[in-house]
Amino acid sequence: MQTEFDKYLEFPCLFPFKVLGAAREDLVDDVLAVVQQHAPGDYSPTVRPSSKGSYHSVTVQVTVTSKDHVETLYKALGAIETVKYVL
């Protein structure tokens, strides 16, 4: 990824990741497992269902330490099988 996070953020900082995926019970667990792998900590994600209930949005605030850390988390969260988007 060729992002410019380092131009706009001062590290370390809290960074919100919003993960949109298929509405299933394991989505939150899968998101937290990836986050724990790359940034161990105690997290309290918020979950919102889509209007039709087909998708869930999971938002989690993660303390990131660098541009590479942000990019790694984006890639890892996007690799979850039922995830459609990571914002």
Backbone bond lengths (Angstrom), bond angles and torsions (degrees), N, CA, C in turn:
res aa  C-N    CA-C-N  psi(-1)  N-CA   C-N-CA  omega(-1)  CA-C   N-CA-C  phi
1 M - - - 1.453 - - 1.526 109.56 -
2 Q 1.291 114.88 142.65 1.463 119.97 176.93 1.529 108.31 -115.42
3 T 1.317 115.98 72.98 1.460 120.93 -179.20 1.520 110.63 -95.91
4 E 1.306 115.22 171.25 1.461 120.79 179.34 1.523 111.25 -121.72
5 F 1.330 116.23 32.17 1.456 120.23 179.84 1.530 112.02 -55.41
6 D 1.330 116.27 -37.24 1.461 119.89 -177.17 1.532 112.59 -66.37
7 K 1.329 117.97 -19.96 1.464 120.96 177.79 1.528 111.57 -78.64
8 Y 1.328 116.52 -25.48 1.458 120.12 -171.41 1.525 114.80 -113.07
9 L 1.320 117.32 -13.15 1.458 121.06 -177.49 1.514 110.78 -119.83
10 E 1.308 115.51 148.75 1.460 121.42 173.82 1.524 107.17 -107.53
11 F 1.311 116.70 116.33 1.463 122.12 -174.97 1.518 111.28 -91.75
12 P 1.334 117.79 148.09 1.464 128.44 -5.37 1.528 110.49 -74.09
13 C 1.343 115.29 154.99 1.457 120.81 178.94 1.524 109.86 -156.00
14 L 1.319 115.24 162.89 1.461 120.31 173.68 1.518 108.22 -80.12
15 F 1.318 115.91 134.69 1.454 121.34 -177.85 1.520 108.26 -132.41
16 P 1.341 117.98 125.04 1.466 119.59 -179.80 1.531 111.52 -84.36
17 F 1.307 116.16 128.65 1.460 122.03 173.13 1.515 107.29 -109.62
18 K 1.330 116.94 127.55 1.457 121.61 175.48 1.522 107.27 -112.24
19 V 1.327 115.23 119.89 1.451 121.79 -176.83 1.518 108.56 -111.26
20 L 1.328 117.19 122.18 1.458 122.26 178.19 1.519 108.50 -105.70
21 G 1.336 115.34 123.47 1.455 119.10 -177.79 1.508 111.99 -149.48
22 A 1.313 114.87 174.00 1.461 121.25 178.51 1.523 109.74 -57.95
23 A 1.322 115.59 140.68 1.468 121.45 -178.96 1.525 108.88 -72.47
24 R 1.313 114.81 101.31 1.461 120.41 176.05 1.517 108.18 -149.56
25 E 1.311 115.57 154.91 1.462 121.03 -174.01 1.531 113.40 -61.30
26 D 1.315 118.02 -31.41 1.461 121.88 -175.44 1.530 114.28 -80.36
27 L 1.318 118.50 -9.07 1.461 120.25 -174.54 1.524 112.03 -58.47
28 V 1.316 117.79 -48.69 1.473 120.77 -179.40 1.525 110.22 -61.88
29 D 1.328 117.25 -43.61 1.463 120.83 179.03 1.525 111.23 -61.93
30 D 1.326 117.08 -41.40 1.469 120.79 179.16 1.526 110.88 -64.65
31 V 1.329 117.02 -42.94 1.464 121.13 179.07 1.528 109.96 -62.84
32 L 1.321 116.58 -47.57 1.469 119.68 -179.38 1.519 112.26 -64.92
33 A 1.326 118.19 -35.03 1.470 120.82 178.19 1.525 110.37 -62.49
34 V 1.323 117.00 -42.66 1.472 120.76 178.69 1.526 110.24 -66.28
35 V 1.319 116.92 -45.08 1.463 120.55 -179.81 1.532 109.76 -61.89
36 Q 1.314 117.80 -44.64 1.472 121.36 179.36 1.525 111.60 -60.84
37 Q 1.313 116.36 -36.06 1.469 120.63 -179.63 1.533 110.98 -64.22
38 H 1.318 116.82 -36.82 1.463 120.69 -174.76 1.532 114.49 -102.59
39 A 1.344 116.33 -20.48 1.468 120.29 -178.68 1.529 108.43 -151.75
40 P 1.335 117.09 75.83 1.467 119.73 -177.62 1.526 111.81 -55.17
41 G 1.324 114.85 139.58 1.456 119.81 -179.90 1.515 111.14 173.25
42 D 1.309 115.29 -173.47 1.455 122.36 179.86 1.527 107.58 -106.41
43 Y 1.321 117.64 114.79 1.457 122.10 -173.65 1.520 111.99 -119.84
44 S 1.326 114.72 147.51 1.467 122.19 176.54 1.528 108.15 -127.54
45 P 1.323 116.88 84.59 1.462 119.31 -178.00 1.526 111.76 -71.19
46 T 1.314 115.37 154.20 1.456 120.44 172.23 1.523 107.81 -106.89
47 V 1.323 115.79 143.57 1.459 121.11 -177.47 1.522 108.47 -125.37
48 R 1.321 115.23 132.24 1.459 120.63 176.43 1.524 108.78 -130.55
49 P 1.315 116.94 130.47 1.465 119.81 176.03 1.526 111.09 -80.68
50 S 1.317 116.01 154.24 1.466 120.29 174.27 1.526 108.68 -72.52
51 S 1.308 117.12 169.26 1.468 120.86 -177.21 1.529 112.13 -61.38
52 K 1.321 117.45 -33.57 1.471 120.37 178.75 1.523 112.26 -93.33
53 G 1.333 116.63 -7.53 1.457 120.41 179.13 1.516 114.94 81.04
54 S 1.320 117.66 7.94 1.465 121.45 -179.27 1.525 112.97 -78.67
55 Y 1.324 115.77 -27.69 1.460 121.63 -176.40 1.523 110.50 -128.38
56 H 1.325 114.63 157.76 1.455 121.38 172.93 1.516 108.44 -124.55
57 S 1.316 115.15 147.02 1.459 122.33 173.88 1.524 106.71 -109.96
58 V 1.321 116.19 121.78 1.460 121.83 178.71 1.529 107.14 -112.07
59 T 1.326 116.12 119.70 1.464 120.91 178.66 1.515 109.13 -112.62
60 V 1.326 115.18 130.76 1.463 120.32 179.87 1.529 109.00 -138.70
61 Q 1.331 116.08 134.87 1.463 122.85 177.94 1.530 107.83 -91.11
62 V 1.323 116.61 122.11 1.457 122.06 -176.96 1.525 109.38 -120.78
63 T 1.319 117.02 137.42 1.465 120.37 173.05 1.522 108.05 -79.83
64 V 1.314 115.87 114.07 1.468 121.50 -179.76 1.521 109.25 -106.16
65 T 1.319 115.58 150.97 1.459 120.43 -173.33 1.526 114.38 -111.36
66 S 1.337 117.24 -11.20 1.466 119.77 -178.70 1.525 110.09 -166.61
67 K 1.309 114.94 169.59 1.464 121.55 175.19 1.532 109.41 -58.59
68 D 1.322 116.89 -44.37 1.463 120.78 -179.85 1.523 111.76 -62.20
69 H 1.325 116.71 -35.64 1.462 121.65 178.48 1.532 110.04 -63.52
70 V 1.327 117.71 -44.87 1.463 122.38 178.09 1.525 109.93 -60.92
71 E 1.324 116.39 -48.28 1.464 120.83 -178.60 1.525 111.89 -62.85
72 T 1.325 116.98 -39.76 1.464 121.19 178.34 1.521 110.68 -62.26
73 L 1.326 116.79 -43.10 1.465 120.23 178.79 1.527 111.15 -65.53
74 Y 1.324 118.37 -41.85 1.467 120.65 176.75 1.527 110.66 -57.14
75 K 1.309 117.16 -47.74 1.466 121.25 -179.12 1.522 111.48 -63.91
76 A 1.332 117.10 -45.67 1.463 121.15 -177.57 1.529 111.35 -66.16
77 L 1.322 117.62 -41.84 1.464 120.14 178.42 1.525 111.00 -67.46
78 G 1.314 116.90 -37.71 1.464 120.93 178.08 1.514 113.49 -68.30
79 A 1.320 116.95 -19.26 1.470 121.24 -179.50 1.533 112.46 -82.68
80 I 1.315 118.27 -7.89 1.463 120.79 176.41 1.519 107.20 -64.37
81 E 1.310 116.96 131.89 1.464 122.76 -169.45 1.536 114.84 -53.14
82 T 1.310 118.09 -44.15 1.466 119.78 -174.87 1.530 113.97 -95.97
83 V 1.313 117.84 8.45 1.464 121.57 178.85 1.533 109.48 -81.28
84 K 1.321 115.08 132.70 1.473 121.30 178.10 1.517 111.82 -95.13
85 Y 1.349 116.35 -43.21 1.464 121.76 -177.54 1.518 110.78 -144.21
86 V 1.331 115.08 151.70 1.465 121.49 169.92 1.518 105.49 -126.98
87 L 1.317 115.74 122.33 1.470 120.92 -178.66 1.505 109.81 -113.22
